[in-house]
Amino acid sequence: MSEWKRFARNRLAVTGLVVFAALVLLAVLAPAIAPYDPDQQNWQERLQPPSRAHLFGTDEYGRDLFSRVLYGGRVSLMAGVVPVAGGAAAGTLLGLVAGYLGGRWDTWLMRILDILLAIPTIFLALAIVGTLGPGLGSAMIAVAVVSIPSYARMVRGQVLSLRERDFVTASVAAGAGPARILFRHLLPHVLSPLLVQSTLSIGFAILTTAGLSFMGLGTQPPTSDWGEMLASARQYLPEAWWLAVFPGLFVMLSVLSVNLLGDGLRDYLDPRTRGR
């Protein structure tokens, strides 16, 4: 059975992949798909419900909501992927070092990470954004930092079980340095769980960044993302329901799709199921 056919047996995972790919495609092609300038105001058409002229209706400034959702997706999806990449890179490096070197390095690094894990995620993110100042960049840094401990602990656990294996011992006997052992021999063995963890973390990053924007600490006007659009919609509910429904729907679809994809990848990469 080919690799793709084995993965495709999990229909929920394929559905997640298709939905997420479609969301990314809509965001990338937003300039070509959006029927209006997302920042173009038309006070004569403010708070119009969904119609043929405005598929998702208009907001309080008469701006086309469909266009704004498409362009907002570029920010929200980027804010989901970039922090995960940064947090995964930093956490993987810390986990490799702590697990392989052991001793004081392991003790000190793990205690620092334990302190970070003891702080509620949203409070830690708020503290970082409060220190750096509101903005998309600050929100992404905050999300990256709060995700580091989970990656570091996962990679450390993998390395602790691998460092005494014969291939590592043989590399040390052959004169390989720590850097070569870490990145040439140990890192490839942690890529599978790292990929699954990273995929699942994208949904968390999208939600956290949207939450910070909802509180006014993330994306700042005139730039907009789905979280900021939800925040703006509060004062017009329930009459202008479309202002919250459509951005919220896209948040839900993006998080659900990456979670389904992550679960599918976990099953696909599990060595216990590869022969099935």
N, C-alpha and C positions, 0 to 999 in steps of 0.2 A: 504494500500500500504506500502510495506516495505521501510525502510529508504534508502537502496541502490537503489531500483527501482525508488524512487522519485528523488534521485541524478542523476541516470543514464538517466533520461529523458532529461537532458541537455547534448546533445552529444558533444558540444564543450568542456565542462568541463571534460567529460570522456576522450576525445581526449588529452586534456592538461595533465591529470593525467597519461595516458598511455605513452605519449611522454617523460614526465619528469622522470617517473619511468624507462623508457628504457635508458635514458641518465645516470641516477644514476647507473643503472645496468652495463652499459658499462664502467663507470669509476671505479666501484668497482672491476669488473672482468678484468680490463686492463692487469694485469700481465698474465692472462690466454689467453686473446684474442689477444693481440698485437703480430704481427708476428716477430717483431724485437725489440731489445733494443732501447728505444727512444733516447738514447745518443750516439749510435754507429755511428761513422762517416765512410763514404766511398766516398772518393774524386773522384773516378772513376764514380760514379753514381749521382753526384751532379746536382740538378735542372732537374731531370727527370720528365716528365709529368706522369699523372696517367696511370697505366698499371696493368697487372695481378700480377707482382712481387711486385709492390708498388701501392696499391689501390688508395691512395691520392697523389701519386708522392713523390718526395724527395725534401729536402730543400737545402740551399746553402752549407751545409756541407755533403750532401749525406745521411742524416738521413731520415728514413721512416716517412713520415708525418702522416700517419694513426696511427702509434704507438704513435707519439707525441701528436696528438689530443686526443687520449684516455687517456693518462697520464695527459695531460693538463686539461682534464675535472675533474680529481680528485681535482686539485687545484682550478679551477674556481668555481665548484659547492660548495666546502667547503667554499670558500670565499663568496659565496652567502648565505649560511645557517648560518654559525657561527656569522658573524656580526649582522644578523637579530635577532638571539637568544639573543645576548648580548644587543643590542639596545632595544629590546622589554622588556627584564627583567628590565633594568634600567628605561626606560620610564614608564613602568607600575607601578613600585614602586613610582616614583615621582608623577605620576598622582593620584594614590591612596591617598598618603599623602596630596597633595595639595587639592584634592576635598573633602576629609573627614574632615581635620582639618580646612580648610578655613582660614580666617583672614590674618595675616601677612605671615604665611607659604605659603598660596595660592598666595598672591600678589608677594612676592619675587621670588618664584619658577617660576611663570609664566612670570615675567619680564625678568628673566635670559633666559628662553626658547625663549621669543620673540626676544631677542637680537640674539640668535643663528639662529632663523628662518629668521632674517633680512639679514643674510650673505648668499650670493649665495652658494649653496651646494658644488659645485666643488671648490670654493675658500676656503671654510672652510676645506674641505678634503685636499686640497693642503697645507694649513697652518699646519694642524696636521701632515701630512707626512713629511713636511719640518722640523718640530720641532723634530720628533722622528727619522727621517732618512729613506731613501728608504728601502722597503722590504715588504714582504707579510703581516707580522704581523702588521706593521704600517698602511698598506692599510686597513686591516680589522678593526683595531681600529678606523680609520678615518670614515669608513662607518658606524660603530656602533654608533659613537658619533653624526654624522649628522642625524641619524634616530631617536634619542631619543626624540626630541621635538614633532614629529608627534604622537608618541605613548603616550607621557605624556598628550598632549592636548586631544586626543581622550578618554583616560581612565578618565581623570578629568571630561570631559563632562558627561560621563556615571555615575560617582560617584555622581556628583552634583544632578542628577535626581533620584538617588537611596537612598541617605542618609536620606531623610525625609520619606521614606516608612515605613509602619507599622512593617515589619520584622526587620528593623534596630532599630527602636524605642523600640521594644520589647526586642531585645538583650541588648540594653543599660540598660533598666529597670531591666533585669535579672542579671546585674552585669558584662556583658562581657566587656573585655578590648579593647582598640583600635586595638591591633594586631589581636585579634580574629575576630573582626568585619570586619577589612580590608581583611583578607585572608580567612576567613571561610564564610562570608556572602556577601561581595561586589565583591571580585575577581571572583567567579564563574559566576557572571552576566555579566562580561565584557569579558569573554573568547571567546565568539562567534565573536564579532567584532575584537577582538585582533587576532584571528586566520586568519580572512580574511585579515586584514592589514598586518600581517606577511607574508602570502603567496604572496600577491602582492609585498611586499618589497623585496622578494628574487630576482626578476628580476632586480630591481633597484640596488641591491647590486652587482649582477653579472656584470651589465653594468659599474657601477662606479669602481669596482675593475679592470675590464678589461681596462677601460679608464686610470686609474693610471698606470697600467702595460704598456699600449701603450705609455705613456709619460716617461717610464723608472723609475717610482717611486714605482711601485708595486713589483711583483715577479721579482727576480734577477736571472740571469743565474748562474749555469746550470739548476736550476729549471725553468719550463716553464708553462705558462697558455695560454689561448686563446688570451688574450690581448697582451701578450709579443710576441706571434707568429705573430699576425697581425702587430705589430710594425716592426718586422724583415722582413716582406714581402714587406714593402713599396718600398725599393730600387730595387726590382726585378719585379715590375709591369711595363707594363702589360704583358710582355713576360711570366713570371712564375706566371700566374693567380691563379693557384691552391694553392699557399702559403697563399693567403688571402681568397679565396673563402671558403675553408673547415673549418678553424677556425671561420670565420665570420658566416658561416651557423650554426655551433653548438651554437654560442652565440645567434643567432636569434631564433633557436629552443628552447633553454632553457628559454629565456625571454618570448617568446610567449606562451610556455606551462604553465609556472607558472601564467601568466596573465589570461589565459583561465581558469585555475583551480581556481584562486582566485575569478574571476567573478562568476563561478559556485558555489563556497562555499558561496558567499554573497547571491545569490538567494536561495540556499538551507537552509541557517540559518536564512533567513528573516522570522520572525513570521507571516508576512502578507501572505506568500505563503505556509505555512506548511500544510494548509488544502486542498490545491489544488492537 
